[in-house]
Amino acid sequence: MKIAHLIFLLSISLAFGSFSCELMEDTDADLSNLLNQQTETLAEDPTAIHTCIDKQLEEDQLRSAVIRTKLWSIGQVIRVKFMDSLSNPLRLRIEKAAREWELYANVRFQFVRRGKAEIRIGLDARDGSWSYMGRDALYLDSLSSTMNFGWFSDRTPDYEIRRTTLHEFGHALGLIHEHQHPLQNIQWDLEKVYTYYAQTQGWKKEDVDQNLFRKYSSVQTQFCQYDPLSIMHYPVSKQLTLDGSEVRWNIQLSAEDKNFIARMYPFRGPRVLNCQ
């Protein structure tokens, strides 16, 4: 299990789904029912429940990386290459989803078949889905993947290709997980969360702490308002919160996602580093 990518100078809020503050009785039966549902889902399709994991540089690389911005240059052409073989239809679906960011961010993804590439995509089914943050990719050797799609195949539905690709390319542009936003105030039921992720993802307690509970500080990140609709947000089941609030699966860029990435990579003028 690999964990945690380096914090970056920015956070994003993302959109779809709904955010509910409905109160519900907090019982162990709720968690049991949720786990039973997930068990049934996994029995029908072992690849159905997917969670992006954090990715970070090794400690010796972090010493110099933490003082550098992870944002790419405005207008930069970022080369992207697949490190593993895949069908042309699957390749085109991933490319199409990734290019949606180009509508709102002044960067361009150039997909290449050979030669050098800043973003290098693996398709290792044993390694989950993840991406290094922004320019952290430049600190890896040229034979290492900087992004991985662990559950993609020709049978993967379009909505899952789009959701996961948008999420991982959001990381590649420098975006953190939205549920780790400095202003997020999710009322987690900690023990239930530990149990849930242990049973559905095989995570240890420290994995949950790293990927869910750790918040980025306001000093470390460039951020605006917290957005539960963000494509960068994990889903949050109401069975795992003390107040019954939830965040559903977000499958598209939210309005705030689009606005925020446009401030970081503007088509005109300098970066806008405030939320006014």
N, C-alpha and C positions, 0 to 999 in steps of 0.2 A: 504494500500500500504506500502510495506516495502522497505527500501532503504539502500543502501550503506554498503558494508563490508569494514572492516578495511584494510588499505593499507598494503601491504606486502613488504617484502624485495625483490620483484622481479617483473619484467615486462617481457612480452613475445611478440613476434611478430608472426603473424599467416597467414595461406595461403589458397588460392583458389581465385576465382573471378579475377577481374582486377581492376586496379586503373587508372581512366581516368582524365585527366586535360583539357578536352574539354571545351571551353568557350561557354556559352549559355546566351541568354537574360534572365534577372532576372525580372520576372513579377509575379503578383499575380495569373495569370492564370495557371502558372506552378504548384503552390501549390494546387490550386483548382483541377486541373487535377489529381494530385497525390492523394489527399484526396478522390476524386471520385473513383479512381481505388481501393483504400483500402476499401472504403465503399462497392463497388461491391464484392470485394473478401470476406469481412466479411459476406456479405449477403448470399453468397454461402456456406461459411464455417466459422462459428464464431470463430473457433480455429486456423485460418490460419496465423495470424500475431502475432508473439511471440517475446518478448524482455526479456532478462535476467535482473533482477533487482539486485542492489547492496545490500549487507547484511553486517551488522556490529554488534559487541558486544555492550552491554549496556555500558553506561559511567563508571559505577563502575568497570566493568570488564576491560575496556580499560586502566585504570591507570597502571595496571601491565603488560598487554599484549603488549603495544606498545614498551616495552624495550626488548621483546623477539622475536627471529626469528620465522617466521611462517612456515619455511621449516621443513619437517619431516627429520628424520635421513636417511642417505644414506643406502640403502638396507633394509629399514624398511618394515615390513609386516603390512599393514593398513587394519583393519577389516572393512567390509562394510555390513550393514544390511538394508533390506527394512522394514519400519515401518508400511506400509499398505499392504493389500493383493493385489496381481496381478497375472496374468496368468503366467504359466511357460514359454511360448514362449516370452512374453514381458520381463520377467526377464532375459532370456538368451540373448535377443537382447541388453539390457542395459549393461549386463556384458561384452559382446563381444566388444562393443564400448569402454567401460572404459579401457579394457585391452590393447587397442592400445597404451596408454601412456607407458605401461610396456616395449614396444619394444625400447623405447628411454630413459626412466628414470629408474634408479636402485631403484625401489620400487615394491612392489607386493600388489595387492588388493586381499584380502581373503574374499570372500562373504560367510557370515554365516547366518543361519536361526534363531539362538537364541543366547542368551548370550550377552556379551559386544561387542561393535563395536565403532570404532573411527568416522566413517562416517555412518550416519543414514539417510536413504532416505525416504522422504514422497512423497505421490502422491496426494496432496491436490489440486483439480482443482480450488479452489478459491484463491490460493496463488501464482500463477505464477511459474516461474523456477528461482532458485537461489542456491547459495552455500556459506557457510562461507569459509574464506580464510585459507587454510593450517591448522596449529595447533590451530587456533581459535576455531575449533570444540571441543577441549579438555576442554574449559571453560564453556560449556553448560551442563545442567543436562542430565542424561542418557536417559530420556524419551522424550527429544526434538530432532526434526529433525535437521540435520546439512546441509541438501540439500533437494531440492524439485523439482519434475518434474510435473508442473501443467497442462500440456496438453498431457501427454502420455496416450495412450490407445492401445488396440490390433489393432486398425485401423490406427494408426499413421504410416506413411511410414518409411522405413528403413533409408532414408537419413536424416529425421528429428530426429529420434532416435539417429543416429550417431552424427549429428551436435551438438545437444543440450547436449548429454552425454559427448562428448569430451570437450565442453565448460565448463560445470559445474565441471567436474573432473579436468580440468585445474585450476579452482579456488581452488578446494580442495587440489591441489598440491602447491598452493601459488601464482598463476598467477593473475595479475590485468587485467582489461579491456584494450585492446590495444589502443582504441581510447582515453584513458586517459594517454597515454604514455608521459613522460616529453618532448620528442622531436617531438610530433605530432603537426602539424600546420594546422589543418582543418579550412578552412575559413567558419565557420558556419554563416548562415543567422538566427540570434538569434530568431527574432519574428516568422519566419516561422517554426522554430524547435519547439518553444513553442506551436504554434497552432497545428502542426502535432501530437505531442505526447499527447496533451490534447484530441484530437479527436480520436486517434487510441488506446491509452493506458490508458486514463483517468488520466494522470499525471498532477500534479500541477507544477508551475514554479520551485519550489525548488527541485522537483523530477528530472526535466530535468537538472538543475544545478548540482545536485549530481551525476547523472548517465552518463551525457554526457560531460558537459563543464568543470567540475573540472579536472585538471591535477594533477597527482602525482608529487611531487618535486623530483629532482635528488638526494636529500639527503635521502628521504624516501625509495627509491626503488633501487634495483639492476637491471640494464637494459642494453640492447644493442641497436641496431638500431631499429627505428620505422618500423613496418611491417604491411602495410595495408592488407596483405593476411592472417593475423593471424586468427586462429579459435576463438580468444578472442576479435575480433573486431566486433562492431555493423556494420550492413550495413549502408551506408550513401548515401542517394539519392541525385542526382545532383540538384534536385529542392530545396534542403535544404542548399546548399552552395552558397557562393557569386561568386565563380569562376567556378562553374559547375563541380568541381571534384566530384568523387563518389567512394564508396567502395561497391562492391556487396556482396551478401551472401557468406560467407566462410563456406564450408561444410567439410573441411578436414584439417589435420595438415599441416602447411606450412613447408618448409625446415628450416626456422628460428625457428619455434616452436620446431622442433625436435632437432636442434642444441642447442638451449637455455636450454631446459629441461635436455638435456644430460650434460650440464655444471653444472646445479644445482644438479643433481642426477647422478653423473658419475659411470660407472661400474668399472673404475679403477682410483685410485688416489683420491685426495681431490677435493672439489668443486672448480670450476674455476670462480672466481668472477670478471673477466674482460672480455673484448670482443676481446682480441687478439687471 
